Amino acid sequence: MVYASATKLLNVPDSSVDLVVTSPPYPMIEMWDADFCRADERVNTALQANEGAVAFELMHTQLDEVWQELERVVKTGGIVCVNIGDAARTLDGVFQLHSSHSRVISKLVSLGFQNLPNIIWRKSTNAPNKFMGSGMLPPGAYVTLEHEYILIFRKGSKRQFASKELKQLRRESAYFWEERNQWFSDVWLDLRGVRQGLNRTKLRARSAAFPFELAYRIVNMFSVKGDIVLDPFLGTGTTLCAALASERNSIGFEIDASFRQIIEERVSALKSSANEYIASRLDQHIRHIESRIVDGKPPKFMIESLGAGCVSRQECGIVLCNIEDIRRTAANTFEANYKQITTCNIQAMSNVSEAVKQSKRTVTGGQIRLDF
Ligand SMILES: C[S@@+](CC[C@H](N)C(=O)[O-])C[C@H]1O[C@@H](n2cnc3c(N)ncnc32)[C@H](O)[C@@H]1O
């Protein structure tokens, strides 16, 4: 972790980062006004004068400096994922939408990144007062903003996996077929939380953290084990935790050093929550295979390391690992050791379900049979 502004990604070499997962402060969302004003007094002047479009542009100009740095540090073929929400705001009696997602797309495209199909993250809000405007009387009611975006970009041409070692890491980093079907949908509705052992401090409440599952999915969709993942707006350290849980290296920049304690607490509590999460992936996979068997569609392939059936050949090389320990190696640096999950040690894992433990796996003459 580096507690400094990401407008200069100090000590991050050119073309060194495989994946960026981040969520900046959102322009024109009031909770971030003070931060934008502190960095540039002109933002305050524009807001005071009710010049929304000017304030919006000045705020984005601050973020642009970070996007410019990403252009320098991301490798060719590397992926950048930006979680951002638009802002609907009334200034001087005028209500309007400030479209941050389109402003960020324009900037990154102008820097040479290619925009790939994006994800809409649909957030459920059940509050009856969520509707704005003239209530039931047309035409002055406004559509509620119930989603954010995960914008996805690639730098240059597709990544190549030239060496034998990288090809092997790529195979081990594959995800399950049914996860592919869910994760690669362009609307995410169903992000699971994970126990994070966090104190609900004021700092946490105003952190605007994204869920662990959001970062975990992106890390696993767009990088392989051993890669370097960067979050220039680290906040409570969610990206760092997702990268650690996924056997990736990570670097985070956070301008507000008061997040240090919360990040360190999260990393300390990560072993049990990450292992619980990985066990739940395995559980869900076994249940998925079980339901296919019931439906008369037994799996054709087998994940060698887990002795579990799978739908596609690309899953055969998957290797899942638990975190064995995490230790501090320098003031702001942590390192983890991992233990591979195998058919032998699944029985000893307290956090996998009985369905997984009791599944008997047999391979006969190239055919796999799973009995539950
Ligand atoms: C939306 S929050 C990120 C939340 C994070 N994804 C998480 O899960 O906790 C944005 C963070 O960026 C930080 N920040 C704002 N400007 C920054 C800058 N120039 N450099 C680094 N961090 C910055 C803020 O202090 C805030 O913690």
The ligand as an SDF file (V2000), in Angstrom:
LIG
                    3D

 27 29  0  0  0  0  0  0  0  0999 V2000
  -14.8800    5.2490   -3.8520 C   0  0  0  0  0  0  0  0  0  0  0  0
  -13.5820    5.1880   -2.7250 S   0  0  0  0  0  0  0  0  0  0  0  0
  -12.8460    3.6060   -3.0420 C   0  0  0  0  0  0  0  0  0  0  0  0
  -13.4460    2.5230   -2.2180 C   0  0  0  0  0  0  0  0  0  0  0  0
  -12.7560    1.1910   -2.4020 C   0  0  0  0  0  0  0  0  0  0  0  0
  -13.0620    0.6080   -3.6980 N   0  0  0  0  0  0  0  0  0  0  0  0
  -13.1640    0.2180   -1.3160 C   0  0  0  0  0  0  0  0  0  0  0  0
  -13.6950   -0.8690   -1.6090 O   0  0  0  0  0  0  0  0  0  0  0  0
  -13.0140    0.5750   -0.1410 O   0  0  0  0  0  0  0  0  0  0  0  0
  -12.3880    6.2700   -3.3950 C   0  0  0  0  0  0  0  0  0  0  0  0
  -11.1240    6.4110   -2.5490 C   0  0  0  0  0  0  0  0  0  0  0  0
  -10.1670    7.1640   -3.3000 O   0  0  0  0  0  0  0  0  0  0  0  0
   -9.4150    7.9570   -2.3960 C   0  0  0  0  0  0  0  0  0  0  0  0
   -8.7740    9.0370   -3.1980 N   0  0  0  0  0  0  0  0  0  0  0  0
   -9.3240   10.1740   -3.6550 C   0  0  0  0  0  0  0  0  0  0  0  0
   -8.4460   10.8590   -4.4250 N   0  0  0  0  0  0  0  0  0  0  0  0
   -7.3140   10.1180   -4.4690 C   0  0  0  0  0  0  0  0  0  0  0  0
   -6.0540   10.2620   -5.1260 C   0  0  0  0  0  0  0  0  0  0  0  0
   -5.7630   11.3320   -5.8820 N   0  0  0  0  0  0  0  0  0  0  0  0
   -5.1280    9.2920   -4.9590 N   0  0  0  0  0  0  0  0  0  0  0  0
   -5.3910    8.1970   -4.1940 C   0  0  0  0  0  0  0  0  0  0  0  0
   -6.5700    8.0130   -3.5410 N   0  0  0  0  0  0  0  0  0  0  0  0
   -7.5160    8.9460   -3.6960 C   0  0  0  0  0  0  0  0  0  0  0  0
  -10.4310    8.4040   -1.3840 C   0  0  0  0  0  0  0  0  0  0  0  0
   -9.8230    8.8010   -0.1550 O   0  0  0  0  0  0  0  0  0  0  0  0
  -11.3070    7.1530   -1.2330 C   0  0  0  0  0  0  0  0  0  0  0  0
  -10.8570    6.3470   -0.1800 O   0  0  0  0  0  0  0  0  0  0  0  0
  1  2  1  0
  2  3  1  0
  2 10  1  0
  3  4  1  0
  4  5  1  0
  5  6  1  0
  5  7  1  0
  7  8  2  0
  7  9  1  0
 10 11  1  0
 11 12  1  0
 11 26  1  0
 12 13  1  0
 13 14  1  0
 13 24  1  0
 14 15  1  0
 14 23  1  0
 15 16  2  0
 16 17  1  0
 17 18  1  0
 17 23  2  0
 18 19  1  0
 18 20  2  0
 20 21  1  0
 21 22  2  0
 22 23  1  0
 24 25  1  0
 24 26  1  0
 26 27  1  0
M  CHG  2   2   1   9  -1
M  END
$$$$
